[in-house]
Amino acid sequence: MNLSSEVIQKMMGAVKMTREHELDCGQCYGKNAAEVMPLVQEHLDLCGACREEYQALLDALKAIID
Ligand SMILES: [Zn+2]
């Protein structure tokens, strides 16, 4: 999948709105998309709550991107 940084930014904003439950979540935000993606991926591997939210967003975004 080829996500534009604009889409990623929107995605991150949505995740931030719904998940601010732990310090690691906060560490994912406030950086540019290219820099933060590896950190986000790592966090998603460790945090089931964020992973669920992220997957739901990806599913929703597929319709927009396609
Ligand atoms: Zn999390």
PDB file of the backbone (N, CA, C, O) and the ligand in Angstrom, with CONECT records:
HET     ZN  A 101       1
ATOM      1  N   MET A   1       0.844  -1.187   0.000  1.00  0.00           N
ATOM      2  CA  MET A   1       0.000   0.000   0.000  1.00  0.00           C
ATOM      3  C   MET A   1       0.886   1.246   0.000  1.00  0.00           C
ATOM      4  O   MET A   1       1.940   1.275   0.636  1.00  0.00           O
ATOM      5  N   ASN A   2       0.448   2.248  -0.708  1.00  0.00           N
ATOM      6  CA  ASN A   2       1.231   3.477  -0.842  1.00  0.00           C
ATOM      7  C   ASN A   2       0.447   4.641  -0.254  1.00  0.00           C
ATOM      8  O   ASN A   2      -0.398   5.234  -0.925  1.00  0.00           O
ATOM      9  N   LEU A   3       0.730   4.963   0.995  1.00  0.00           N
ATOM     10  CA  LEU A   3      -0.018   6.017   1.667  1.00  0.00           C
ATOM     11  C   LEU A   3       0.698   7.350   1.526  1.00  0.00           C
ATOM     12  O   LEU A   3       1.905   7.440   1.749  1.00  0.00           O
ATOM     13  N   SER A   4      -0.036   8.370   1.161  1.00  0.00           N
ATOM     14  CA  SER A   4       0.526   9.710   1.159  1.00  0.00           C
ATOM     15  C   SER A   4       0.707  10.189   2.588  1.00  0.00           C
ATOM     16  O   SER A   4       0.034   9.703   3.497  1.00  0.00           O
ATOM     17  N   SER A   5       1.613  11.143   2.794  1.00  0.00           N
ATOM     18  CA  SER A   5       1.798  11.611   4.176  1.00  0.00           C
ATOM     19  C   SER A   5       0.568  12.341   4.675  1.00  0.00           C
ATOM     20  O   SER A   5       0.319  12.387   5.879  1.00  0.00           O
ATOM     21  N   GLU A   6      -0.194  12.904   3.774  1.00  0.00           N
ATOM     22  CA  GLU A   6      -1.422  13.568   4.208  1.00  0.00           C
ATOM     23  C   GLU A   6      -2.389  12.558   4.817  1.00  0.00           C
ATOM     24  O   GLU A   6      -3.005  12.811   5.852  1.00  0.00           O
ATOM     25  N   VAL A   7      -2.510  11.406   4.153  1.00  0.00           N
ATOM     26  CA  VAL A   7      -3.393  10.355   4.677  1.00  0.00           C
ATOM     27  C   VAL A   7      -2.878   9.850   6.012  1.00  0.00           C
ATOM     28  O   VAL A   7      -3.648   9.628   6.947  1.00  0.00           O
ATOM     29  N   ILE A   8      -1.570   9.672   6.090  1.00  0.00           N
ATOM     30  CA  ILE A   8      -0.971   9.184   7.332  1.00  0.00           C
ATOM     31  C   ILE A   8      -1.211  10.173   8.462  1.00  0.00           C
ATOM     32  O   ILE A   8      -1.523   9.784   9.587  1.00  0.00           O
ATOM     33  N   GLN A   9      -1.063  11.462   8.150  1.00  0.00           N
ATOM     34  CA  GLN A   9      -1.294  12.486   9.176  1.00  0.00           C
ATOM     35  C   GLN A   9      -2.728  12.410   9.688  1.00  0.00           C
ATOM     36  O   GLN A   9      -2.970  12.506  10.891  1.00  0.00           O
ATOM     37  N   LYS A  10      -3.668  12.240   8.779  1.00  0.00           N
ATOM     38  CA  LYS A  10      -5.071  12.131   9.180  1.00  0.00           C
ATOM     39  C   LYS A  10      -5.270  10.900  10.056  1.00  0.00           C
ATOM     40  O   LYS A  10      -5.980  10.934  11.060  1.00  0.00           O
ATOM     41  N   MET A  11      -4.628   9.825   9.649  1.00  0.00           N
ATOM     42  CA  MET A  11      -4.727   8.579  10.385  1.00  0.00           C
ATOM     43  C   MET A  11      -4.185   8.757  11.797  1.00  0.00           C
ATOM     44  O   MET A  11      -4.806   8.343  12.776  1.00  0.00           O
ATOM     45  N   MET A  12      -3.011   9.384  11.879  1.00  0.00           N
ATOM     46  CA  MET A  12      -2.391   9.589  13.179  1.00  0.00           C
ATOM     47  C   MET A  12      -3.265  10.479  14.053  1.00  0.00           C
ATOM     48  O   MET A  12      -3.381  10.249  15.256  1.00  0.00           O
ATOM     49  N   GLY A  13      -3.880  11.498  13.449  1.00  0.00           N
ATOM     50  CA  GLY A  13      -4.770  12.368  14.205  1.00  0.00           C
ATOM     51  C   GLY A  13      -5.944  11.591  14.767  1.00  0.00           C
ATOM     52  O   GLY A  13      -6.358  11.811  15.905  1.00  0.00           O
ATOM     53  N   ALA A  14      -6.474  10.689  13.969  1.00  0.00           N
ATOM     54  CA  ALA A  14      -7.610   9.892  14.410  1.00  0.00           C
ATOM     55  C   ALA A  14      -7.205   8.951  15.538  1.00  0.00           C
ATOM     56  O   ALA A  14      -7.942   8.780  16.509  1.00  0.00           O
ATOM     57  N   VAL A  15      -6.047   8.352  15.405  1.00  0.00           N
ATOM     58  CA  VAL A  15      -5.562   7.466  16.465  1.00  0.00           C
ATOM     59  C   VAL A  15      -5.349   8.249  17.741  1.00  0.00           C
ATOM     60  O   VAL A  15      -5.681   7.785  18.832  1.00  0.00           O
ATOM     61  N   LYS A  16      -4.794   9.439  17.599  1.00  0.00           N
ATOM     62  CA  LYS A  16      -4.513  10.256  18.779  1.00  0.00           C
ATOM     63  C   LYS A  16      -5.801  10.626  19.495  1.00  0.00           C
ATOM     64  O   LYS A  16      -5.847  10.656  20.724  1.00  0.00           O
ATOM     65  N   MET A  17      -6.845  10.906  18.728  1.00  0.00           N
ATOM     66  CA  MET A  17      -8.118  11.276  19.334  1.00  0.00           C
ATOM     67  C   MET A  17      -8.685  10.132  20.164  1.00  0.00           C
ATOM     68  O   MET A  17      -9.301  10.354  21.207  1.00  0.00           O
ATOM     69  N   THR A  18      -8.473   8.909  19.693  1.00  0.00           N
ATOM     70  CA  THR A  18      -9.122   7.778  20.342  1.00  0.00           C
ATOM     71  C   THR A  18      -8.215   7.069  21.339  1.00  0.00           C
ATOM     72  O   THR A  18      -8.699   6.379  22.236  1.00  0.00           O
ATOM     73  N   ARG A  19      -6.903   7.234  21.189  1.00  0.00           N
ATOM     74  CA  ARG A  19      -5.980   6.490  22.046  1.00  0.00           C
ATOM     75  C   ARG A  19      -4.914   7.404  22.623  1.00  0.00           C
ATOM     76  O   ARG A  19      -3.962   7.779  21.940  1.00  0.00           O
ATOM     77  N   GLU A  20      -5.083   7.751  23.868  1.00  0.00           N
ATOM     78  CA  GLU A  20      -4.024   8.465  24.562  1.00  0.00           C
ATOM     79  C   GLU A  20      -3.857   7.822  25.924  1.00  0.00           C
ATOM     80  O   GLU A  20      -3.806   8.505  26.947  1.00  0.00           O
ATOM     81  N   HIS A  21      -3.773   6.515  25.929  1.00  0.00           N
ATOM     82  CA  HIS A  21      -3.910   5.771  27.176  1.00  0.00           C
ATOM     83  C   HIS A  21      -2.583   5.428  27.824  1.00  0.00           C
ATOM     84  O   HIS A  21      -2.550   4.930  28.949  1.00  0.00           O
ATOM     85  N   GLU A  22      -1.497   5.687  27.129  1.00  0.00           N
ATOM     86  CA  GLU A  22      -0.207   5.320  27.709  1.00  0.00           C
ATOM     87  C   GLU A  22       0.902   6.187  27.139  1.00  0.00           C
ATOM     88  O   GLU A  22       0.738   6.823  26.099  1.00  0.00           O
ATOM     89  N   LEU A  23       2.004   6.203  27.816  1.00  0.00           N
ATOM     90  CA  LEU A  23       3.118   7.060  27.428  1.00  0.00           C
ATOM     91  C   LEU A  23       3.613   6.722  26.028  1.00  0.00           C
ATOM     92  O   LEU A  23       3.917   7.619  25.241  1.00  0.00           O
ATOM     93  N   ASP A  24       3.696   5.442  25.717  1.00  0.00           N
ATOM     94  CA  ASP A  24       4.209   5.034  24.416  1.00  0.00           C
ATOM     95  C   ASP A  24       3.364   5.580  23.280  1.00  0.00           C
ATOM     96  O   ASP A  24       3.887   5.898  22.212  1.00  0.00           O
ATOM     97  N   CYS A  25       2.058   5.693  23.503  1.00  0.00           N
ATOM     98  CA  CYS A  25       1.190   6.262  22.482  1.00  0.00           C
ATOM     99  C   CYS A  25       1.594   7.703  22.206  1.00  0.00           C
ATOM    100  O   CYS A  25       1.696   8.114  21.050  1.00  0.00           O
ATOM    101  N   GLY A  26       1.820   8.465  23.257  1.00  0.00           N
ATOM    102  CA  GLY A  26       2.190   9.859  23.114  1.00  0.00           C
ATOM    103  C   GLY A  26       3.503  10.021  22.379  1.00  0.00           C
ATOM    104  O   GLY A  26       3.701  11.011  21.674  1.00  0.00           O
ATOM    105  N   GLN A  27       4.388   9.080  22.531  1.00  0.00           N
ATOM    106  CA  GLN A  27       5.690   9.157  21.879  1.00  0.00           C
ATOM    107  C   GLN A  27       5.570   8.997  20.366  1.00  0.00           C
ATOM    108  O   GLN A  27       6.491   9.339  19.625  1.00  0.00           O
ATOM    109  N   CYS A  28       4.453   8.486  19.920  1.00  0.00           N
ATOM    110  CA  CYS A  28       4.263   8.266  18.482  1.00  0.00           C
ATOM    111  C   CYS A  28       3.939   9.574  17.753  1.00  0.00           C
ATOM    112  O   CYS A  28       4.077   9.650  16.532  1.00  0.00           O
ATOM    113  N   TYR A  29       3.516  10.590  18.481  1.00  0.00           N
ATOM    114  CA  TYR A  29       2.972  11.772  17.825  1.00  0.00           C
ATOM    115  C   TYR A  29       3.915  12.967  17.943  1.00  0.00           C
ATOM    116  O   TYR A  29       4.858  12.961  18.734  1.00  0.00           O
ATOM    117  N   GLY A  30       3.639  13.976  17.148  1.00  0.00           N
ATOM    118  CA  GLY A  30       4.427  15.190  17.216  1.00  0.00           C
ATOM    119  C   GLY A  30       5.657  15.145  16.347  1.00  0.00           C
ATOM    120  O   GLY A  30       6.537  15.996  16.475  1.00  0.00           O
ATOM    121  N   LYS A  31       5.736  14.159  15.458  1.00  0.00           N
ATOM    122  CA  LYS A  31       6.853  14.079  14.530  1.00  0.00           C
ATOM    123  C   LYS A  31       6.285  13.956  13.116  1.00  0.00           C
ATOM    124  O   LYS A  31       5.097  13.688  12.935  1.00  0.00           O
ATOM    125  N   ASN A  32       7.141  14.152  12.126  1.00  0.00           N
ATOM    126  CA  ASN A  32       6.614  14.026  10.768  1.00  0.00           C
ATOM    127  C   ASN A  32       6.366  12.562  10.425  1.00  0.00           C
ATOM    128  O   ASN A  32       6.934  11.659  11.040  1.00  0.00           O
ATOM    129  N   ALA A  33       5.512  12.345   9.436  1.00  0.00           N
ATOM    130  CA  ALA A  33       5.000  11.004   9.155  1.00  0.00           C
ATOM    131  C   ALA A  33       6.116  10.021   8.804  1.00  0.00           C
ATOM    132  O   ALA A  33       6.118   8.884   9.276  1.00  0.00           O
ATOM    133  N   ALA A  34       7.053  10.455   7.983  1.00  0.00           N
ATOM    134  CA  ALA A  34       8.110   9.554   7.550  1.00  0.00           C
ATOM    135  C   ALA A  34       8.971   9.103   8.725  1.00  0.00           C
ATOM    136  O   ALA A  34       9.431   7.963   8.786  1.00  0.00           O
ATOM    137  N   GLU A  35       9.174  10.030   9.650  1.00  0.00           N
ATOM    138  CA  GLU A  35      10.003   9.722  10.809  1.00  0.00           C
ATOM    139  C   GLU A  35       9.275   8.814  11.793  1.00  0.00           C
ATOM    140  O   GLU A  35       9.876   7.960  12.445  1.00  0.00           O
ATOM    141  N   VAL A  36       7.974   9.021  11.881  1.00  0.00           N
ATOM    142  CA  VAL A  36       7.223   8.373  12.947  1.00  0.00           C
ATOM    143  C   VAL A  36       6.744   6.972  12.552  1.00  0.00           C
ATOM    144  O   VAL A  36       6.473   6.148  13.426  1.00  0.00           O
ATOM    145  N   MET A  37       6.639   6.695  11.270  1.00  0.00           N
ATOM    146  CA  MET A  37       6.040   5.421  10.862  1.00  0.00           C
ATOM    147  C   MET A  37       6.718   4.192  11.466  1.00  0.00           C
ATOM    148  O   MET A  37       6.022   3.302  11.957  1.00  0.00           O
ATOM    149  N   PRO A  38       8.051   4.110  11.447  1.00  0.00           N
ATOM    150  CA  PRO A  38       8.676   2.932  12.081  1.00  0.00           C
ATOM    151  C   PRO A  38       8.346   2.825  13.558  1.00  0.00           C
ATOM    152  O   PRO A  38       8.153   1.724  14.074  1.00  0.00           O
ATOM    153  N   LEU A  39       8.279   3.966  14.248  1.00  0.00           N
ATOM    154  CA  LEU A  39       7.939   3.962  15.670  1.00  0.00           C
ATOM    155  C   LEU A  39       6.504   3.518  15.873  1.00  0.00           C
ATOM    156  O   LEU A  39       6.192   2.771  16.800  1.00  0.00           O
ATOM    157  N   VAL A  40       5.630   3.993  14.983  1.00  0.00           N
ATOM    158  CA  VAL A  40       4.224   3.612  15.071  1.00  0.00           C
ATOM    159  C   VAL A  40       4.086   2.115  14.854  1.00  0.00           C
ATOM    160  O   VAL A  40       3.366   1.431  15.582  1.00  0.00           O
ATOM    161  N   GLN A  41       4.785   1.617  13.843  1.00  0.00           N
ATOM    162  CA  GLN A  41       4.708   0.185  13.553  1.00  0.00           C
ATOM    163  C   GLN A  41       5.165  -0.619  14.756  1.00  0.00           C
ATOM    164  O   GLN A  41       4.551  -1.623  15.116  1.00  0.00           O
ATOM    165  N   GLU A  42       6.241  -0.170  15.372  1.00  0.00           N
ATOM    166  CA  GLU A  42       6.758  -0.872  16.540  1.00  0.00           C
ATOM    167  C   GLU A  42       5.745  -0.837  17.680  1.00  0.00           C
ATOM    168  O   GLU A  42       5.524  -1.837  18.365  1.00  0.00           O
ATOM    169  N   HIS A  43       5.136   0.329  17.871  1.00  0.00           N
ATOM    170  CA  HIS A  43       4.144   0.459  18.934  1.00  0.00           C
ATOM    171  C   HIS A  43       2.930  -0.416  18.659  1.00  0.00           C
ATOM    172  O   HIS A  43       2.378  -1.036  19.569  1.00  0.00           O
ATOM    173  N   LEU A  44       2.517  -0.460  17.382  1.00  0.00           N
ATOM    174  CA  LEU A  44       1.345  -1.260  17.024  1.00  0.00           C
ATOM    175  C   LEU A  44       1.606  -2.734  17.271  1.00  0.00           C
ATOM    176  O   LEU A  44       0.692  -3.485  17.609  1.00  0.00           O
ATOM    177  N   ASP A  45       2.864  -3.149  17.101  1.00  0.00           N
ATOM    178  CA  ASP A  45       3.206  -4.542  17.355  1.00  0.00           C
ATOM    179  C   ASP A  45       3.038  -4.892  18.833  1.00  0.00           C
ATOM    180  O   ASP A  45       2.793  -6.045  19.188  1.00  0.00           O
ATOM    181  N   LEU A  46       3.175  -3.879  19.685  1.00  0.00           N
ATOM    182  CA  LEU A  46       3.179  -4.119  21.126  1.00  0.00           C
ATOM    183  C   LEU A  46       1.843  -3.810  21.782  1.00  0.00           C
ATOM    184  O   LEU A  46       1.547  -4.326  22.859  1.00  0.00           O
ATOM    185  N   CYS A  47       1.035  -2.974  21.144  1.00  0.00           N
ATOM    186  CA  CYS A  47      -0.167  -2.451  21.787  1.00  0.00           C
ATOM    187  C   CYS A  47      -1.405  -2.887  21.014  1.00  0.00           C
ATOM    188  O   CYS A  47      -1.690  -2.362  19.938  1.00  0.00           O
ATOM    189  N   GLY A  48      -2.127  -3.834  21.558  1.00  0.00           N
ATOM    190  CA  GLY A  48      -3.305  -4.373  20.876  1.00  0.00           C
ATOM    191  C   GLY A  48      -4.384  -3.344  20.661  1.00  0.00           C
ATOM    192  O   GLY A  48      -5.061  -3.371  19.633  1.00  0.00           O
ATOM    193  N   ALA A  49      -4.565  -2.434  21.604  1.00  0.00           N
ATOM    194  CA  ALA A  49      -5.618  -1.429  21.494  1.00  0.00           C
ATOM    195  C   ALA A  49      -5.367  -0.522  20.297  1.00  0.00           C
ATOM    196  O   ALA A  49      -6.273  -0.281  19.499  1.00  0.00           O
ATOM    197  N   CYS A  50      -4.150  -0.023  20.169  1.00  0.00           N
ATOM    198  CA  CYS A  50      -3.812   0.841  19.046  1.00  0.00           C
ATOM    199  C   CYS A  50      -3.824   0.064  17.732  1.00  0.00           C
ATOM    200  O   CYS A  50      -4.223   0.596  16.696  1.00  0.00           O
ATOM    201  N   ARG A  51      -3.390  -1.185  17.775  1.00  0.00           N
ATOM    202  CA  ARG A  51      -3.358  -1.993  16.551  1.00  0.00           C
ATOM    203  C   ARG A  51      -4.766  -2.179  15.997  1.00  0.00           C
ATOM    204  O   ARG A  51      -4.986  -2.090  14.789  1.00  0.00           O
ATOM    205  N   GLU A  52      -5.711  -2.437  16.888  1.00  0.00           N
ATOM    206  CA  GLU A  52      -7.103  -2.584  16.464  1.00  0.00           C
ATOM    207  C   GLU A  52      -7.613  -1.306  15.816  1.00  0.00           C
ATOM    208  O   GLU A  52      -8.242  -1.328  14.758  1.00  0.00           O
ATOM    209  N   GLU A  53      -7.326  -0.195  16.480  1.00  0.00           N
ATOM    210  CA  GLU A  53      -7.778   1.101  15.974  1.00  0.00           C
ATOM    211  C   GLU A  53      -7.145   1.396  14.621  1.00  0.00           C
ATOM    212  O   GLU A  53      -7.805   1.864  13.694  1.00  0.00           O
ATOM    213  N   TYR A  54      -5.864   1.115  14.531  1.00  0.00           N
ATOM    214  CA  TYR A  54      -5.117   1.383  13.307  1.00  0.00           C
ATOM    215  C   TYR A  54      -5.641   0.534  12.158  1.00  0.00           C
ATOM    216  O   TYR A  54      -5.798   1.023  11.039  1.00  0.00           O
ATOM    217  N   GLN A  55      -5.911  -0.737  12.433  1.00  0.00           N
ATOM    218  CA  GLN A  55      -6.415  -1.632  11.392  1.00  0.00           C
ATOM    219  C   GLN A  55      -7.781  -1.166  10.902  1.00  0.00           C
ATOM    220  O   GLN A  55      -8.069  -1.219   9.706  1.00  0.00           O
ATOM    221  N   ALA A  56      -8.617  -0.713  11.825  1.00  0.00           N
ATOM    222  CA  ALA A  56      -9.935  -0.208  11.453  1.00  0.00           C
ATOM    223  C   ALA A  56      -9.802   1.014  10.555  1.00  0.00           C
ATOM    224  O   ALA A  56     -10.553   1.178   9.593  1.00  0.00           O
ATOM    225  N   LEU A  57      -8.832   1.875  10.881  1.00  0.00           N
ATOM    226  CA  LEU A  57      -8.601   3.065  10.065  1.00  0.00           C
ATOM    227  C   LEU A  57      -8.089   2.681   8.682  1.00  0.00           C
ATOM    228  O   LEU A  57      -8.512   3.249   7.675  1.00  0.00           O
ATOM    229  N   LEU A  58      -7.188   1.726   8.640  1.00  0.00           N
ATOM    230  CA  LEU A  58      -6.669   1.285   7.345  1.00  0.00           C
ATOM    231  C   LEU A  58      -7.787   0.745   6.472  1.00  0.00           C
ATOM    232  O   LEU A  58      -7.862   1.051   5.282  1.00  0.00           O
ATOM    233  N   ASP A  59      -8.651  -0.055   7.068  1.00  0.00           N
ATOM    234  CA  ASP A  59      -9.771  -0.610   6.317  1.00  0.00           C
ATOM    235  C   ASP A  59     -10.650   0.507   5.765  1.00  0.00           C
ATOM    236  O   ASP A  59     -11.080   0.464   4.613  1.00  0.00           O
ATOM    237  N   ALA A  60     -10.911   1.516   6.614  1.00  0.00           N
ATOM    238  CA  ALA A  60     -11.750   2.632   6.174  1.00  0.00           C
ATOM    239  C   ALA A  60     -11.056   3.425   5.077  1.00  0.00           C
ATOM    240  O   ALA A  60     -11.699   3.890   4.136  1.00  0.00           O
ATOM    241  N   LEU A  61      -9.741   3.580   5.200  1.00  0.00           N
ATOM    242  CA  LEU A  61      -8.995   4.383   4.235  1.00  0.00           C
ATOM    243  C   LEU A  61      -8.873   3.704   2.875  1.00  0.00           C
ATOM    244  O   LEU A  61      -8.722   4.378   1.856  1.00  0.00           O
ATOM    245  N   LYS A  62      -8.936   2.394   2.854  1.00  0.00           N
ATOM    246  CA  LYS A  62      -8.827   1.684   1.578  1.00  0.00           C
ATOM    247  C   LYS A  62      -9.871   2.187   0.591  1.00  0.00           C
ATOM    248  O   LYS A  62      -9.587   2.361  -0.594  1.00  0.00           O
ATOM    249  N   ALA A  63     -11.057   2.414   1.081  1.00  0.00           N
ATOM    250  CA  ALA A  63     -12.138   2.891   0.224  1.00  0.00           C
ATOM    251  C   ALA A  63     -11.797   4.273  -0.339  1.00  0.00           C
ATOM    252  O   ALA A  63     -12.097   4.574  -1.494  1.00  0.00           O
ATOM    253  N   ILE A  64     -11.167   5.107   0.492  1.00  0.00           N
ATOM    254  CA  ILE A  64     -10.830   6.461   0.051  1.00  0.00           C
ATOM    255  C   ILE A  64      -9.693   6.439  -0.950  1.00  0.00           C
ATOM    256  O   ILE A  64      -9.739   7.119  -1.975  1.00  0.00           O
ATOM    257  N   ILE A  65      -8.664   5.645  -0.641  1.00  0.00           N
ATOM    258  CA  ILE A  65      -7.470   5.612  -1.489  1.00  0.00           C
ATOM    259  C   ILE A  65      -7.777   4.991  -2.840  1.00  0.00           C
ATOM    260  O   ILE A  65      -7.325   5.480  -3.875  1.00  0.00           O
ATOM    261  N   ASP A  66      -8.543   3.916  -2.826  1.00  0.00           N
ATOM    262  CA  ASP A  66      -8.897   3.288  -4.095  1.00  0.00           C
ATOM    263  C   ASP A  66      -9.835   4.205  -4.857  1.00  0.00           C
ATOM    264  O   ASP A  66     -10.262   3.871  -5.962  1.00  0.00           O
TER     265      ASP A  66
HETATM  266 ZN    ZN A 101      -1.086   2.113  22.322  1.00  0.00          ZN2+
END
